Amino acid sequence: MPETEKKKKFGFLNQFKNKYRLVIMNDDTFEEKASFVLSPRSVFVFVVSSTLFLIIAVIYLIAFTSLREYIPGYADVNMRRNLVKLTYKTDSLNNELAARDIYLNNLKAVLSGNYKDSIDAGTLKDTTKKFERIDIKPSEEDLALRRQIEEEEKTSLRFTEKSAEKTGINAFFFFVPLKGLVSNKFKATPDHYGIDIVAQRNEAIKATLDGTVTLADWTPETGHVIQLQHDENIISIYKHNSVLLKKAGDRVKAGEPVAIIGESGELTTGPHLHFELWYKGKAVDPQEYMSF
């Protein structure tokens, strides 16, 4: 390589290593106030170091101090957390209000006599599946099993006309008048012929069987009382109600509301139902025929 090309190649690097003096002088007297020996390399290192320091300082201020809240679009972490909690609480309150509205509407319908003890099948229809495509035709094995059972029933003594008739209280299917906690069980004494069922306030009490209201009155000891006469000489009695929904002579269906739970009368310590079940003039334990 020629000498001139070497000088051109290394000339810039040599200049980068050269040292220069920065002199600060008084413009009027030319008196030297200060002087600094500098080189392009030291100036470059100083500028780069200062820039890195400023970048690190800015990142630290943004990440670990409250100054980040003043940056547009950067919210406080605690604020985000509180907003999420408030959203959950609002959603829960909306659900509670909706459930309370349904409860109050049902209670209003019961008190006004417009209660319908049935469920609209249209509201329970599952529209996410195509049920019409389901093949519900019985298989050959199913048909064979049905024919076998039908032949056995024709010759079986268990399915005679006499045995199919209702015989006694055990042949009845009782509707539970009130779901709750049995606080006082049946005792065969004159003081307690039934059971006490504790439940929430304003719960509807339903008829345990089809029957006729033979008594709908108020007594000082048991408050509002309603009594139903059923088939096979079965009688059901409901005491301590707050409101009676039926009057004497009304015909009721099993599961139809007849009263609202309460604590009326002197012989009560809180809202509950005293339920008695009588068969042929004798008190029986309701828990032997239904589960509360």
Secondary structure, DSSP 8 states (H G I E B T S, - for coil): --HHHHHHHHHHHHHHH--EEEEEE-TTT--EEEEEEE-HHHHHHHHHHHHHHHHHHHHHHHHHSGGGGGSTT---HHHHHHHHHHHHHHHHHHHHHHHHHHHHHHHHHHHHT----S--GGGG--TTS-GGGS-----HHHHHHHHHHHHHHHH-GGG-HHHHS--SGGG-----S--SEEEE---SBTTBSSEEEE--TT-EEE-SSSEEEEEEEEETTTEEEEEEEEGGGEEEEEEEEEEE---TT-EE-TT-EEEEEB--SSS-SSSEEEEEEEETTEEE-GGGT---
